[in-house]
Amino acid sequence: MKLALCAGLVGGVLAACGAMPEILPPSEQPLAPETVSLLGKKGMSTSAPIFVRIFKEESELEVWKMRDDGRFYHFKTYPICNWSGELGPKQAQGDMQAPEGFYSISETQMNPNSKFYLAFNLGYPNAYDRALGRTGEALMVHGKCKSAGCYAMTDALAEEIYALARDAFRSGQTSFQVHAFPFRMTAEKLDRFKKHKWYTFWSTLKQGYDFFEINRVPPAVAVCEKRYVVNAVMTAQQRIDPLGRCPTFLRPQLQPFSPRASDGTLATERITAPGPKTRDATEVAVTTTRAQEVFANSQAANSQAFGFGETGGLPDTRASGMTFPGASALGYNP
């Protein structure tokens, strides 16, 4: 009788264990009910394509979702918990800089087993970075709020962003764009840095920013002559050499974004997720201004030493035939 009772107890325990729900890893966690509800309120499908923008100075990452009119609408802004370095692109392994530029993320760049909770690789160095001889690897958007050249979120926010990308991939999106900017690229903010060494580069990034702001569609971006070309569509399928001359591009003119009457509020609404920001925008701006002053002073000294005139803060090498160290990295094309 005791044996029968024990057998019954064991059987009951095993049956209970068998009924326990499967514990999913972080990479497979479904979107929270409130996130799904917000998507529904915004007329967005979990399967719709996404687009991501990053702003260093503001420490913010935006996720945009495509709606049924083919345009992208703001879903949510996420605070970036931490990023390292200063305003300006990453140039070399170990410089602690977080990348700036136009990056494309495929499903193979998603890392469900990251030691920083969850991550996706930005794809640095891309064709532009490689054309300039830049080095570095494994630059991510990830969790854990720790950065050595990456954009680090809290784990909870990293999980939601990861899930939004995962669901878009599983529904057919082959890649999504990440545009990483030094700051929100308004004319007023860019004008603060007219003499900064990265002004020309940032002006090119602003073209991509402006295109999206006007059209609510990410622009096609090509790399040739060691520079980005925004809104560049090939006339025929061919390989573009990042180091070679730019081919003839089509520059399609889209109908500027104009929301339907029923979508007016949705088109301007901005929702921000709660979360910490380690980097203070004022501190970032002050640091960048100091770097700008150092650069401007060094350029003035170089101009005096070599007898060159100033062309946008850089010596004019065209007349002399001389080259200026670092000119190509600054987007300067003599």
C-alpha positions as CSV (number, residue, x, y, z in Angstrom):
1,M,0.0,0.0,0.0
2,K,2.9,2.3,0.9
3,L,4.5,1.5,-2.5
4,A,1.3,2.3,-4.3
5,L,1.0,5.6,-2.5
6,C,4.6,6.6,-3.3
7,A,4.1,5.6,-6.9
8,G,1.0,7.8,-7.1
9,L,2.8,10.8,-5.6
10,V,5.7,10.4,-8.0
11,G,3.3,10.2,-10.9
12,G,1.5,13.3,-9.8
13,V,4.8,15.3,-9.5
14,L,5.9,14.2,-13.0
15,A,2.5,15.1,-14.4
16,A,2.8,18.6,-12.7
17,C,6.3,19.1,-14.1
18,G,5.1,18.2,-17.6
19,A,2.4,20.8,-17.3
20,M,4.9,23.6,-16.5
21,P,5.2,26.3,-19.2
22,E,8.4,26.4,-21.2
23,I,10.8,29.2,-20.0
24,L,11.7,31.2,-23.1
25,P,15.2,32.8,-23.4
26,P,15.3,36.6,-23.6
27,S,15.7,36.6,-27.4
28,E,12.3,34.8,-27.7
29,Q,10.3,36.7,-25.2
30,P,7.1,38.1,-26.9
31,L,6.5,41.8,-26.9
32,A,4.8,42.9,-23.7
33,P,1.0,43.3,-24.0
34,E,1.2,47.1,-23.5
35,T,3.7,47.3,-26.4
36,V,1.4,45.3,-28.6
37,S,-1.5,47.5,-27.6
38,L,0.5,50.6,-28.4
39,L,1.3,49.2,-31.9
40,G,-2.4,48.6,-32.4
41,K,-3.3,52.1,-31.4
42,K,-0.8,53.5,-33.8
43,G,-2.1,51.3,-36.7
44,M,1.2,49.4,-36.8
45,S,1.6,45.7,-37.3
46,T,4.3,43.7,-35.3
47,S,5.3,42.3,-38.7
48,A,5.8,45.7,-40.4
49,P,9.4,46.9,-41.3
50,I,11.3,49.0,-38.8
51,F,13.8,51.9,-39.1
52,V,16.1,53.1,-36.4
53,R,17.8,56.4,-35.7
54,I,20.4,57.1,-33.0
55,F,21.3,60.6,-31.6
56,K,24.4,60.7,-29.5
57,E,24.1,64.2,-27.8
58,E,20.5,63.5,-26.8
59,S,21.3,59.9,-25.8
60,E,18.2,58.7,-27.7
61,L,17.4,55.8,-30.0
62,E,14.2,56.0,-32.1
63,V,12.3,53.1,-33.6
64,W,10.0,53.8,-36.5
65,K,7.5,51.4,-38.1
66,M,6.0,51.4,-41.6
67,R,2.3,51.7,-41.9
68,D,-0.1,50.8,-44.7
69,D,0.7,54.0,-46.7
70,G,4.3,52.9,-47.1
71,R,5.7,55.7,-44.8
72,F,7.4,55.3,-41.5
73,Y,5.8,56.6,-38.3
74,H,7.4,57.1,-35.0
75,F,6.8,54.2,-32.6
76,K,8.9,55.0,-29.6
77,T,12.0,56.8,-28.4
78,Y,14.3,54.9,-26.1
79,P,16.9,56.5,-23.8
80,I,20.4,55.3,-24.4
81,C,21.7,54.3,-21.0
82,N,25.4,54.8,-22.0
83,W,27.7,55.4,-25.0
84,S,31.4,56.1,-25.0
85,G,33.7,58.7,-26.6
86,E,32.7,62.1,-28.0
87,L,30.7,63.4,-30.9
88,G,32.3,62.2,-34.1
89,P,32.7,58.9,-36.0
90,K,34.7,55.9,-34.9
91,Q,38.1,55.7,-36.7
92,A,40.2,53.1,-35.1
93,Q,40.1,50.0,-32.9
94,G,40.4,51.1,-29.3
95,D,39.5,54.7,-29.7
96,M,36.3,54.1,-27.6
97,Q,34.2,56.0,-30.1
98,A,30.7,54.9,-30.9
99,P,30.1,54.9,-34.7
100,E,28.2,57.5,-36.7
101,G,26.9,57.0,-40.2
102,F,24.5,55.0,-42.3
103,Y,24.4,51.3,-41.3
104,S,22.4,48.3,-42.5
105,I,21.4,45.4,-40.2
106,S,20.6,41.9,-41.5
107,E,19.2,39.0,-39.5
108,T,22.7,37.5,-39.2
109,Q,23.8,40.5,-37.2
110,M,21.3,39.8,-34.4
111,N,23.0,38.2,-31.4
112,P,20.6,36.4,-29.0
113,N,23.6,35.1,-26.9
114,S,25.4,38.3,-26.2
115,K,27.1,38.6,-22.9
116,F,25.5,42.1,-22.8
117,Y,22.0,40.5,-22.6
118,L,20.9,40.9,-26.2
119,A,22.5,42.7,-29.1
120,F,22.6,43.5,-32.8
121,N,25.8,44.4,-34.6
122,L,25.8,47.8,-36.4
123,G,28.0,46.5,-39.2
124,Y,31.0,48.8,-38.5
125,P,33.2,49.2,-40.5
126,N,30.8,49.5,-43.4
127,A,32.0,50.3,-47.0
128,Y,32.5,54.0,-46.2
129,D,34.5,53.2,-43.0
130,R,36.7,50.6,-44.9
131,A,37.3,53.1,-47.7
132,L,38.9,55.4,-45.2
133,G,40.9,52.7,-43.6
134,R,39.0,52.7,-40.3
135,T,39.3,49.7,-38.0
136,G,37.3,48.1,-35.2
137,E,34.8,45.4,-34.8
138,A,31.8,44.2,-32.8
139,L,30.2,47.6,-32.4
140,M,26.7,46.9,-31.0
141,V,23.4,48.1,-29.7
142,H,23.0,46.0,-26.6
143,G,21.9,45.8,-22.9
144,K,23.8,46.0,-19.6
145,C,24.3,49.8,-19.8
146,K,28.0,49.4,-20.3
147,S,29.8,50.8,-23.3
148,A,33.2,50.6,-24.9
149,G,32.3,52.0,-28.3
150,C,28.7,50.6,-28.3
151,Y,25.3,52.0,-27.7
152,A,24.1,50.4,-24.4
153,M,20.6,50.2,-23.3
154,T,19.0,48.8,-20.1
155,D,18.2,45.2,-20.5
156,A,14.4,45.8,-20.5
157,L,14.7,48.3,-23.4
158,A,17.2,46.2,-25.3
159,E,14.8,43.3,-25.1
160,E,11.9,45.3,-26.6
161,I,14.0,46.8,-29.4
162,Y,15.4,43.3,-30.1
163,A,11.9,41.8,-30.3
164,L,10.7,44.5,-32.6
165,A,13.6,43.8,-35.0
166,R,13.2,40.0,-34.6
167,D,9.5,40.1,-35.5
168,A,10.1,42.3,-38.5
169,F,12.8,39.9,-39.8
170,R,10.6,36.9,-39.3
171,S,7.8,38.6,-41.3
172,G,10.1,39.2,-44.3
173,Q,12.1,42.3,-43.8
174,T,15.6,41.4,-45.1
175,S,17.4,44.3,-43.4
176,F,16.7,47.5,-41.6
177,Q,18.6,50.8,-41.6
178,V,20.3,52.4,-38.6
179,H,21.2,56.0,-39.0
180,A,23.6,57.1,-36.2
181,F,23.9,60.9,-35.8
182,P,26.0,63.1,-33.5
183,F,22.8,65.0,-32.6
184,R,19.4,65.9,-34.0
185,M,20.5,67.3,-37.3
186,T,18.7,70.6,-37.3
187,A,20.3,73.6,-39.1
188,E,20.6,75.3,-35.7
189,K,22.4,72.4,-34.0
190,L,24.8,71.9,-36.9
191,D,25.6,75.6,-37.1
192,R,27.2,75.3,-33.7
193,F,30.1,73.4,-35.3
194,K,30.9,75.2,-38.5
195,K,34.6,75.1,-37.7
196,H,34.6,71.6,-36.3
197,K,36.7,69.0,-38.0
198,W,33.7,66.8,-38.7
199,Y,31.4,69.6,-40.0
200,T,31.7,68.4,-43.6
201,F,31.0,64.8,-42.6
202,W,28.1,65.9,-40.4
203,S,26.7,68.0,-43.3
204,T,26.5,64.8,-45.4
205,L,24.7,63.0,-42.6
206,K,22.2,65.8,-42.4
207,Q,21.2,65.1,-46.0
208,G,20.1,61.7,-44.9
209,Y,18.3,63.2,-41.9
210,D,16.5,65.8,-44.0
211,F,15.5,63.2,-46.6
212,F,13.8,61.1,-44.0
213,E,12.2,64.1,-42.2
214,I,10.6,65.3,-45.5
215,N,9.6,61.9,-46.9
216,R,9.3,59.6,-43.9
217,V,11.2,57.0,-46.0
218,P,14.9,56.1,-45.4
219,P,17.0,57.2,-48.4
220,A,19.1,54.9,-50.5
221,V,22.7,55.5,-49.6
222,A,25.7,54.6,-51.8
223,V,29.5,54.9,-51.1
224,C,31.9,56.0,-53.8
225,E,34.9,58.3,-54.0
226,K,35.3,57.6,-50.2
227,R,32.1,59.4,-49.4
228,Y,28.4,58.8,-48.8
229,V,26.0,59.7,-51.5
230,V,22.4,60.2,-50.2
231,N,19.3,59.4,-52.3
232,A,21.5,57.5,-54.8
233,V,19.7,54.9,-57.0
234,M,21.5,53.0,-59.7
235,T,20.3,53.3,-63.3
236,A,21.3,49.6,-63.8
237,Q,22.4,46.8,-61.5
238,Q,26.2,47.1,-61.0
239,R,28.8,47.1,-58.3
240,I,29.8,50.4,-56.8
241,D,33.5,50.8,-55.9
242,P,33.8,52.8,-52.6
243,L,37.2,54.0,-53.7
244,G,36.3,54.6,-57.4
245,R,34.5,57.3,-59.2
246,C,30.8,57.7,-58.6
247,P,28.6,56.3,-61.4
248,T,25.5,58.1,-62.7
249,F,22.8,57.9,-60.1
250,L,19.1,58.5,-60.3
251,R,17.9,61.0,-57.6
252,P,14.2,60.1,-57.3
253,Q,11.9,62.9,-56.1
254,L,9.3,61.5,-53.7
255,Q,6.0,63.0,-52.8
256,P,6.8,64.7,-49.5
257,F,5.1,63.0,-46.6
258,S,1.6,64.3,-45.9
259,P,-0.5,62.4,-43.4
260,R,-4.0,61.5,-44.0
261,A,-6.5,63.7,-42.1
262,S,-7.2,60.9,-39.7
263,D,-3.5,60.4,-39.0
264,G,-2.6,64.0,-38.2
265,T,-2.0,63.4,-34.4
266,L,-0.3,60.1,-35.0
267,A,2.2,61.7,-37.4
268,T,3.4,64.2,-34.8
269,E,3.0,62.1,-31.6
270,R,6.3,61.2,-29.8
271,I,6.3,58.6,-27.0
272,T,9.4,58.2,-24.9
273,A,10.1,55.1,-22.8
274,P,11.3,55.7,-19.3
275,G,14.9,54.9,-18.5
276,P,18.3,56.3,-17.4
277,K,20.8,58.3,-19.4
278,T,24.4,58.3,-18.2
279,R,25.6,60.9,-20.6
280,D,24.4,64.5,-20.0
281,A,23.7,66.5,-23.2
282,T,25.3,69.6,-21.7
283,E,28.5,67.8,-20.9
284,V,28.6,66.3,-24.4
285,A,28.1,69.7,-26.0
286,V,30.8,71.4,-23.9
287,T,33.3,68.6,-24.6
288,T,32.6,68.9,-28.3
289,T,32.9,72.7,-28.3
290,R,36.3,72.4,-26.6
291,A,37.4,69.8,-29.2
292,Q,36.2,72.2,-31.9
293,E,38.4,75.1,-30.5
294,V,41.5,72.8,-30.3
295,F,40.9,71.8,-34.0
296,A,40.3,75.4,-35.1
297,N,43.5,76.6,-33.4
298,S,45.5,73.8,-35.0
299,Q,44.2,74.6,-38.4
300,A,45.1,78.3,-38.0
301,A,48.6,77.2,-37.0
302,N,48.9,74.9,-40.0
303,S,47.6,77.6,-42.4
304,Q,50.2,80.1,-41.1
305,A,53.0,77.5,-41.2
306,F,52.3,76.4,-44.8
307,G,51.0,79.7,-46.2
308,F,47.6,78.2,-47.2
309,G,44.4,80.0,-47.4
310,E,41.3,78.6,-45.6
311,T,38.7,76.6,-47.4
312,G,36.0,75.6,-45.0
313,G,38.5,75.3,-42.2
314,L,41.0,73.2,-44.2
315,P,44.0,74.3,-46.2
316,D,43.6,74.7,-49.9
317,T,45.8,71.9,-51.3
318,R,44.5,72.2,-54.9
319,A,46.8,75.0,-56.0
320,S,50.0,73.5,-54.4
321,G,49.3,69.9,-55.3
322,M,50.2,69.0,-51.7
323,T,48.1,66.7,-49.6
324,F,46.8,67.4,-46.1
325,P,47.0,64.6,-43.6
326,G,43.5,63.4,-42.7
327,A,41.7,65.5,-45.3
328,S,39.9,62.5,-46.8
329,A,38.8,61.4,-43.4
330,L,37.1,64.8,-43.0
331,G,35.2,64.4,-46.3
332,Y,37.5,67.0,-48.0
333,N,37.7,66.3,-51.7
334,P,40.2,68.5,-53.5
